[in-house]
């Protein structure tokens, strides 16, 4: 009885393989790979100024990095899509992070995921009299991870 069940199982598996249809989407084929890639970086502090955001982020396990993200990137049009997206953290234990998206290895856009409450400790403010360098740039410099 056990032999009969084993033989029927083997036949069923063989029939399944014989009548299986090939999958149109194959991840192992380079033609199906996306040209988009991303990297998430934890935000330690985000300083708000009138021209942009100064973001202090965690580099790997040790060290911090700094970048300036112009607020003008938040506006876009059909020819030049926006390069900055700001979304608010849902409730819970999730910490602020920055997602840098690249297309074909070149900067595409950045997403800041931050608390909506500006009284949160991750937020800071730069004096309105103080000018921030780098708010006129067109692309995000290569960040150290």
C-alpha positions in Angstrom: 0.0 0.0 0.0 2.8 2.4 0.9 4.6 1.5 -2.4 1.5 2.3 -4.4 1.1 5.6 -2.7 4.7 6.5 -3.3 4.4 5.5 -7.0 1.2 7.6 -7.4 2.9 10.6 -5.8 5.9 10.3 -8.2 3.6 10.1 -11.2 1.6 13.1 -10.0 4.8 15.1 -9.6 6.1 14.1 -13.1 2.7 15.0 -14.7 2.8 18.3 -12.9 6.2 19.1 -14.4 5.1 17.8 -17.8 2.1 20.1 -18.0 3.5 23.1 -16.2 3.5 26.3 -18.3 6.7 28.4 -18.4 6.5 31.6 -16.4 6.6 34.8 -18.5 8.5 36.7 -15.8 11.9 35.3 -14.9 13.9 37.2 -12.2 17.1 35.6 -13.2 17.0 37.2 -16.7 18.8 40.6 -16.9 16.2 41.9 -19.2 13.7 41.7 -16.4 15.8 43.6 -13.8 14.7 47.0 -12.8 16.9 50.0 -13.5 15.8 51.5 -10.1 17.6 50.9 -6.8 17.3 52.5 -3.4 19.1 52.9 -0.1 17.5 53.6 3.3 19.5 55.8 5.7 18.5 56.5 9.3 18.0 60.2 10.0 19.6 61.4 13.2 18.6 65.1 12.9 16.8 67.2 10.2 17.3 70.9 10.4 14.7 73.1 8.7 15.8 76.3 7.0 13.8 78.5 4.6 15.7 77.2 1.5 16.1 73.5 2.4 16.7 70.7 4.9 20.0 69.9 6.4 19.9 66.2 7.1 22.3 64.4 9.4 22.2 60.7 8.7 23.8 57.5 10.1 26.6 56.0 7.9 26.6 52.3 8.3 27.4 51.3 11.9 29.8 54.1 12.7 29.8 57.7 11.7 27.4 60.3 10.5 27.0 62.1 7.2 25.5 65.4 6.2 23.6 66.6 3.1 21.5 69.5 2.1 18.1 68.9 0.3 16.6 72.0 -1.4 12.9 72.6 -0.7 12.5 73.6 -4.3 12.8 69.9 -5.2 9.4 69.4 -3.7 7.8 71.2 -6.7 7.7 69.6 -10.1 6.2 69.7 -13.5 5.7 67.2 -16.3 9.1 67.9 -17.8 10.9 67.9 -14.5 9.3 65.6 -11.9 9.8 66.5 -8.3 13.0 65.1 -6.6 11.8 65.4 -3.0 8.9 63.6 -1.4 8.1 64.0 2.3 5.9 61.5 4.0 5.0 61.3 7.6 5.8 58.4 10.0 2.9 56.3 11.1 2.5 55.7 14.8 4.7 53.1 16.5 8.4 52.6 17.0 9.6 53.3 13.5 12.4 55.9 13.4 12.9 58.6 10.8 14.7 57.6 7.6 15.7 58.9 4.2 15.4 56.8 1.0 17.7 57.7 -1.8 16.4 56.4 -5.1 18.7 55.9 -8.1 17.8 55.1 -11.7 20.6 53.6 -13.8 23.1 54.5 -11.1 22.2 58.2 -11.2 20.2 60.1 -8.5 16.5 60.1 -9.2 14.7 61.3 -6.1 14.8 61.3 -2.3 12.0 60.4 0.2 12.1 61.8 3.7 10.1 59.8 6.2 9.8 62.0 9.2 7.4 62.7 12.1 4.6 65.1 11.4 5.0 66.7 14.8 7.7 69.4 14.5 8.2 69.2 18.3 9.8 65.7 17.8 13.5 65.5 18.8 14.6 64.7 15.3 13.5 68.1 14.1 15.6 71.2 14.5 15.5 74.8 13.1 18.2 76.9 11.5 17.9 80.6 12.1 16.2 82.4 9.2 19.1 84.8 9.0 21.6 82.0 8.4 22.1 81.0 4.8 22.6 77.3 3.9 25.0 76.4 1.1 23.9 73.8 -1.4 20.2 74.7 -1.8 20.7 75.6 -5.5 22.0 72.2 -6.6 20.2 70.1 -9.2 21.2 66.6 -8.0 22.1 65.0 -4.7 25.8 64.3 -4.3 27.1 60.8 -3.9 26.4 60.0 -0.2 28.8 57.9 1.9 27.0 54.8 3.2 
